[in-house]
Amino acid sequence: MLIINPSFTRHLAPWTIWKGDSKNRTVYLTFDDGPHPQYTPEVLKILKDYDATAAFFLTGENIVRHPGLVERIHSEGHVIGNHGFSHMNLAFKKRQVVFGEIERTDQAIRQITGSPSRFFRPPYGRFDFRFRKYMKQFDYRLVNWSLLTEDFREHPPEFLLKRVMAHVHPGAIILMHDGLPTTPILIQILPEILNSLKKKHYRFVSLMELE
């Protein structure tokens, strides 16, 4: 079965969000797969220290497990996105499976924050072209990324810094994770990543500015 991959569909699916404003030195920080009881609070502290806003694409399973963390993310002014309930690859799955994954997570977000999310990121970034219709039905924007940190692999912290700084560009949507076994490596280098971006005169802006 063919799986749609972001790197191949950037130009084929212009209805998705791949990057932000390329006219200004802005970046959009995004974190997937949380919330995690140990890692997410550490990420939130670092973001606060650098006055940085971010978007957290949360799985429904982790929302149910850690509602207090979801409330904290929301109260600290970050965007909460829908990342499916069980982190299942949804490309070419039956419509009822896709809707179940999205709806259950949407309901969990609403119960905690009192408002719906506006953004959906498919697990693994994989989707098919039915999702254009699905997003309209849920009133979501589908968000992928333009800068993959590769923090899901066992890279040295310095690799992550070098990769970000080598590939950052105006309007970059940067993909990181706050819910993986490799997240401590990211946390170790995240302050330096944010500091280096600031030194390059990049501003951290919210995905809400893309609405």
Secondary structure as GFF3:
##gff-version 3
##sequence-region A 1 211
A	DSSP	alpha_helix	6	9	.	.	.	ID=ss1
A	DSSP	beta_strand	26	32	.	.	.	ID=ss2
A	DSSP	alpha_helix	39	49	.	.	.	ID=ss3
A	DSSP	beta_strand	54	58	.	.	.	ID=ss4
A	DSSP	alpha_helix	60	65	.	.	.	ID=ss5
A	DSSP	alpha_helix	67	75	.	.	.	ID=ss6
A	DSSP	beta_strand	79	82	.	.	.	ID=ss7
A	DSSP	alpha_helix	95	113	.	.	.	ID=ss8
A	DSSP	beta_strand	119	120	.	.	.	ID=ss9
A	DSSP	three_ten_helix	123	125	.	.	.	ID=ss10
A	DSSP	alpha_helix	131	138	.	.	.	ID=ss11
A	DSSP	beta_strand	141	142	.	.	.	ID=ss12
A	DSSP	beta_strand	147	148	.	.	.	ID=ss13
A	DSSP	alpha_helix	157	167	.	.	.	ID=ss14
A	DSSP	beta_strand	172	177	.	.	.	ID=ss15
A	DSSP	alpha_helix	183	199	.	.	.	ID=ss16
A	DSSP	beta_strand	203	204	.	.	.	ID=ss17
A	DSSP	three_ten_helix	207	210	.	.	.	ID=ss18
###
